[in-house]
Structures are given as C-alpha cells and as structure tokens.
Amino acid sequence: MIEWASAGSFHLEMGYVIDHLSALMLVIVTSVALLVMIYTDGYMAHDPGYVRFYAYLSLFASSMLGLVISPNLVQVYIFWELVGMCSYLLIGFWYDRKAAADACQKAPLSPTGWGILAYY
C-alpha cells in the first residue's frame, strides 16, 4: 500500500487487494474481456476505428480489473467512474450513426452516472 494523502490522523492509501474472491473475479473479467476481443475482431478488422475501439475496450477491461482489486472506496469510485467513461466511449463508438449518438447521450444517466449517490 502506498500512502496517497495524509492529514493528521487521516491516511488514505492506494494499493490493491487480492484474495480468493477477487482472484476469481480477475479470472472471470479477464476471460470475458478476452472472449469479447476475439469475437469483435471478426467484424472490426476492416473498420477505420479498429485501434480506437480496442483502446477503449482495453481501458474498459483494465478499469473493471482495477475495480475488482480496489482496497478502499476512493479507488472503487475512481474505477467505477472509469468504467462509466469507457462505457460512454464504447456506446458512442460509431458517433456518425444517429442511433449510436442518441444512445451515447443517454449513457451518463445509466447506473455509472449515479455513482456519487452510492456514498450517501
């Protein structure tokens, strides 16, 4: 654990926790991400945004992995919001199509946009 912020007796540490449950979730998230990447390769191979799509998808998977191994609520919130941002980017990937653009505008209203309310 790395000390992130400190003020008097308050200490906020950054790190990761790997126990049996988080190890299982790491395997599940990584497996699903790998299967999605293999499946999407077939129809994304000739798309001009191929690299951008896989960058978004990789960031999404990495954010999910960070969410799984977060040891405190601050990191959970950060990774939860990263997951939401990546969802927004993936939903609006084909921004030149009206349906994707409309769906992308609704994405912040999904559960990831309500993340701050989880603390109240």
Secondary structure as UniProt FT lines:
FT   STRAND          2..7
FT   TURN            8..9
FT   STRAND          10..14
FT   HELIX           20..44
FT   TURN            45..46
FT   TURN            48..49
FT   HELIX           50..68
FT   HELIX           73..91
FT   TURN            92..96
FT   HELIX           98..106
FT   HELIX           107..109
FT   HELIX           111..119
//
